Amino acid sequence: MPRSSNICTIPERWILDVTTILKRGDDIHEIEWTTRASREWQIFGRFAEAYAAMLKVLIPGVQGKKVTMPIDEGPTYSFFFYAKSEQMYGKICLRYDGKIVIIYSAHKAERDTL
């Protein structure tokens, strides 16, 4: 992955909390998708397939970019992952309560830097 400014190692605590939620796959209570993210992902498959693909890369030491959102609901990171042999761009927020994730992006990467 080519590097861009503000690339960092995503904190292990964030990874642990997010992956725990993604593994449960509870789209009703724990995982929210923005309308845009949902629409963009649907051409690739079911939500469960997105979670599985993201889980493969969200491991300790993974590089990403801390993102500041217009409405701050919690720490948000962008990262690359792969689905169906395509490089994908993901952006996830872990709400401050640590109980809900918001998937802001899950689509084919439009560039090779975060």
MIDOSE-1310 file (N, C-alpha, C; in nm, 2 decimals, decimal comma, always signed):
residues 114
mprs	+0,09/-0,12/+0,00/+0,00/+0,00/+0,00/+0,09/+0,12/+0,00; +0,08/+0,21/-0,10/+0,15/+0,33/-0,10/+0,11/+0,42/+0,02; +0,21/+0,49/+0,07/+0,18/+0,57/+0,19/+0,14/+0,71/+0,16; +0,05/+0,76/+0,24/+0,01/+0,90/+0,22/+0,03/+0,97/+0,36
snic	+0,01/+1,10/+0,37/+0,03/+1,16/+0,50/-0,08/+1,11/+0,60; -0,04/+1,12/+0,72/-0,13/+1,08/+0,83/-0,16/+0,93/+0,84; -0,08/+0,85/+0,78/-0,09/+0,71/+0,79/-0,04/+0,67/+0,93; -0,11/+0,58/+0,99/-0,07/+0,54/+1,13/-0,11/+0,39/+1,15
tipe	-0,06/+0,33/+1,25/-0,10/+0,20/+1,29/-0,23/+0,22/+1,37; -0,33/+0,15/+1,32/-0,46/+0,16/+1,39/-0,45/+0,10/+1,53; -0,50/+0,17/+1,63/-0,48/+0,12/+1,77/-0,55/-0,02/+1,79; -0,47/-0,10/+1,86/-0,52/-0,24/+1,89/-0,65/-0,25/+1,96
rwil	-0,68/-0,16/+2,05/-0,80/-0,16/+2,12/-0,92/-0,13/+2,03; -0,90/-0,04/+1,94/-1,01/-0,01/+1,83/-1,03/-0,13/+1,75; -0,92/-0,19/+1,70/-0,93/-0,32/+1,62/-1,01/-0,43/+1,70; -0,97/-0,45/+1,82/-1,04/-0,55/+1,90/-1,19/-0,52/+1,91
dvtt	-1,22/-0,40/+1,95/-1,36/-0,37/+1,97/-1,44/-0,38/+1,83; -1,38/-0,33/+1,73/-1,45/-0,33/+1,60/-1,46/-0,48/+1,55; -1,36/-0,56/+1,55/-1,36/-0,69/+1,50/-1,46/-0,78/+1,59; -1,47/-0,76/+1,71/-1,56/-0,83/+1,80/-1,70/-0,81/+1,75
ilkr	-1,73/-0,68/+1,72/-1,87/-0,65/+1,67/-1,89/-0,70/+1,53; -1,79/-0,69/+1,44/-1,81/-0,74/+1,30/-1,82/-0,89/+1,30; -1,75/-0,97/+1,39/-1,77/-1,11/+1,40/-1,91/-1,15/+1,44; -1,97/-1,07/+1,52/-2,11/-1,11/+1,56/-2,21/-1,08/+1,45
gddi	-2,18/-0,98/+1,36/-2,25/-0,95/+1,24/-2,40/-0,91/+1,27; -2,42/-0,84/+1,38/-2,56/-0,80/+1,42/-2,59/-0,66/+1,35; -2,66/-0,67/+1,23/-2,69/-0,56/+1,15/-2,81/-0,48/+1,22; -2,87/-0,53/+1,31/-2,99/-0,47/+1,37/-2,94/-0,38/+1,49
heie	-2,86/-0,43/+1,58/-2,82/-0,36/+1,70/-2,68/-0,30/+1,71; -2,59/-0,36/+1,63/-2,45/-0,32/+1,65/-2,38/-0,26/+1,53; -2,43/-0,28/+1,41/-2,36/-0,24/+1,29/-2,46/-0,15/+1,21; -2,42/-0,03/+1,19/-2,50/+0,06/+1,11/-2,42/+0,09/+0,98
wttr	-2,49/+0,09/+0,87/-2,44/+0,13/+0,74/-2,50/+0,26/+0,69; -2,42/+0,35/+0,64/-2,47/+0,47/+0,58/-2,54/+0,42/+0,45; -2,64/+0,50/+0,41/-2,71/+0,46/+0,28/-2,61/+0,45/+0,17; -2,52/+0,54/+0,16/-2,42/+0,54/+0,05/-2,34/+0,41/+0,06
asre	-2,28/+0,38/+0,17/-2,20/+0,27/+0,19/-2,27/+0,14/+0,16; -2,39/+0,13/+0,20/-2,48/+0,01/+0,18/-2,50/-0,01/+0,03; -2,53/+0,10/-0,04/-2,56/+0,10/-0,19/-2,43/+0,06/-0,26; -2,32/+0,11/-0,22/-2,19/+0,08/-0,29/-2,14/-0,06/-0,27
wqif	-2,17/-0,11/-0,15/-2,13/-0,25/-0,12/-2,21/-0,35/-0,19; -2,34/-0,33/-0,21/-2,44/-0,42/-0,26/-2,39/-0,49/-0,40; -2,31/-0,42/-0,47/-2,27/-0,48/-0,60/-2,16/-0,59/-0,58; -2,11/-0,59/-0,45/-2,01/-0,69/-0,42/-2,06/-0,81/-0,35
grfa	-2,17/-0,79/-0,28/-2,23/-0,91/-0,20/-2,31/-0,86/-0,08; -2,32/-0,96/+0,01/-2,40/-0,94/+0,13/-2,31/-0,87/+0,23; -2,37/-0,81/+0,33/-2,30/-0,75/+0,44/-2,20/-0,84/+0,51; -2,24/-0,97/+0,53/-2,16/-1,07/+0,60/-2,03/-1,08/+0,52
eaya	-2,03/-1,07/+0,39/-1,91/-1,09/+0,31/-1,82/-0,97/+0,33; -1,88/-0,85/+0,35/-1,79/-0,73/+0,38/-1,72/-0,75/+0,51; -1,80/-0,80/+0,61/-1,74/-0,82/+0,74/-1,63/-0,92/+0,74; -1,65/-1,03/+0,67/-1,54/-1,13/+0,65/-1,42/-1,07/+0,59
amlk	-1,44/-0,99/+0,48/-1,32/-0,93/+0,41/-1,25/-0,83/+0,50; -1,32/-0,75/+0,57/-1,26/-0,66/+0,66/-1,18/-0,72/+0,78; -1,24/-0,83/+0,83/-1,18/-0,90/+0,94/-1,04/-0,96/+0,90; -1,02/-0,99/+0,77/-0,89/-1,05/+0,73/-0,78/-0,94/+0,74
vlip	-0,81/-0,81/+0,73/-0,71/-0,71/+0,74/-0,70/-0,64/+0,87; -0,81/-0,64/+0,95/-0,82/-0,57/+1,07/-0,75/-0,65/+1,18; -0,62/-0,65/+1,18/-0,54/-0,73/+1,27/-0,44/-0,63/+1,33; -0,38/-0,66/+1,45/-0,28/-0,57/+1,51/-0,17/-0,54/+1,41
gvqg	-0,14/-0,42/+1,41/-0,03/-0,37/+1,32/-0,08/-0,32/+1,18; -0,21/-0,33/+1,15/-0,26/-0,28/+1,03/-0,25/-0,13/+1,02; -0,21/-0,08/+0,90/-0,20/+0,06/+0,88/-0,33/+0,12/+0,83; -0,36/+0,24/+0,87/-0,48/+0,31/+0,82/-0,46/+0,46/+0,84
kkvt	-0,57/+0,53/+0,83/-0,57/+0,67/+0,85/-0,68/+0,71/+0,94; -0,65/+0,79/+1,04/-0,75/+0,85/+1,13/-0,82/+0,95/+1,05; -0,95/+0,95/+1,06/-1,04/+1,04/+0,98/-1,12/+1,12/+1,07; -1,13/+1,25/+1,04/-1,21/+1,34/+1,12/-1,34/+1,36/+1,04
mpid	-1,45/+1,32/+1,10/-1,58/+1,33/+1,04/-1,65/+1,46/+1,08; -1,74/+1,50/+0,99/-1,82/+1,63/+1,02/-1,89/+1,62/+1,15; -1,95/+1,50/+1,18/-2,02/+1,48/+1,31/-1,94/+1,37/+1,38; -1,88/+1,41/+1,49/-1,78/+1,32/+1,56/-1,86/+1,23/+1,65
egpt	-1,88/+1,10/+1,61/-1,95/+1,00/+1,69/-1,85/+0,90/+1,75; -1,72/+0,91/+1,72/-1,62/+0,82/+1,78/-1,50/+0,81/+1,68; -1,40/+0,74/+1,73/-1,28/+0,73/+1,64/-1,31/+0,66/+1,51; -1,26/+0,72/+1,40/-1,29/+0,66/+1,27/-1,16/+0,65/+1,20
ysff	-1,15/+0,53/+1,13/-1,03/+0,50/+1,06/-1,07/+0,45/+0,92; -0,99/+0,48/+0,82/-1,00/+0,43/+0,69/-0,88/+0,33/+0,66; -0,91/+0,24/+0,58/-0,81/+0,13/+0,55/-0,85/+0,06/+0,42; -0,75/-0,01/+0,37/-0,78/-0,09/+0,25/-0,81/-0,24/+0,29
fyak	-0,89/-0,30/+0,21/-0,92/-0,45/+0,23/-0,95/-0,50/+0,09; -0,96/-0,63/+0,08/-0,98/-0,70/-0,05/-1,11/-0,78/-0,05; -1,18/-0,77/-0,16/-1,30/-0,85/-0,18/-1,31/-0,88/-0,33; -1,33/-1,01/-0,36/-1,34/-1,06/-0,49/-1,22/-1,01/-0,58
seqm	-1,10/-1,02/-0,52/-0,98/-0,98/-0,59/-0,96/-0,83/-0,62; -1,05/-0,75/-0,56/-1,05/-0,60/-0,58/-1,00/-0,53/-0,45; -0,91/-0,43/-0,47/-0,87/-0,35/-0,35/-0,99/-0,26/-0,32; -1,03/-0,27/-0,20/-1,15/-0,19/-0,15/-1,10/-0,09/-0,05
ygki	-1,19/+0,02/-0,03/-1,16/+0,12/+0,07/-1,27/+0,11/+0,17; -1,23/+0,10/+0,30/-1,32/+0,09/+0,41/-1,30/+0,21/+0,50; -1,41/+0,25/+0,56/-1,40/+0,36/+0,66/-1,51/+0,32/+0,77; -1,46/+0,30/+0,89/-1,54/+0,26/+1,00/-1,52/+0,35/+1,12
clry	-1,64/+0,38/+1,19/-1,64/+0,45/+1,31/-1,68/+0,36/+1,42; -1,61/+0,36/+1,53/-1,65/+0,29/+1,66/-1,71/+0,40/+1,75; -1,83/+0,39/+1,77/-1,90/+0,49/+1,86/-1,83/+0,50/+1,99; -1,84/+0,61/+2,05/-1,77/+0,63/+2,18/-1,82/+0,53/+2,29
dgki	-1,94/+0,48/+2,28/-1,98/+0,38/+2,38/-1,92/+0,25/+2,36; -1,85/+0,23/+2,24/-1,78/+0,10/+2,21/-1,87/-0,01/+2,18; -2,00/+0,02/+2,16/-2,10/-0,09/+2,13/-2,15/-0,09/+1,99; -2,13/+0,01/+1,91/-2,18/+0,02/+1,78/-2,07/+0,07/+1,68
viiy	-2,07/+0,01/+1,56/-1,98/+0,06/+1,46/-2,07/+0,12/+1,35; -2,02/+0,22/+1,28/-2,08/+0,28/+1,17/-1,99/+0,26/+1,05; -2,04/+0,19/+0,94/-1,97/+0,17/+0,82/-2,00/+0,29/+0,73; -1,90/+0,37/+0,71/-1,92/+0,49/+0,63/-1,88/+0,46/+0,48
sahk	-1,79/+0,37/+0,46/-1,74/+0,33/+0,33/-1,70/+0,19/+0,32; -1,74/+0,13/+0,20/-1,70/-0,01/+0,17/-1,72/-0,03/+0,02; -1,62/+0,02/-0,05/-1,63/+0,03/-0,20/-1,50/+0,01/-0,26; -1,50/-0,01/-0,39/-1,38/-0,03/-0,47/-1,29/+0,10/-0,45
aerd	-1,16/+0,08/-0,42/-1,07/+0,19/-0,40/-1,06/+0,27/-0,52; -1,07/+0,40/-0,51/-1,07/+0,49/-0,62/-0,93/+0,54/-0,65; -0,84/+0,52/-0,55/-0,70/+0,56/-0,57/-0,62/+0,46/-0,48; -0,49/+0,47/-0,49/-0,40/+0,37/-0,42/-0,34/+0,43/-0,29
tl	-0,39/+0,54/-0,25/-0,35/+0,60/-0,12/-0,47/+0,63/-0,03; -0,46/+0,62/+0,10/-0,57/+0,65/+0,19/-0,60/+0,80/+0,20
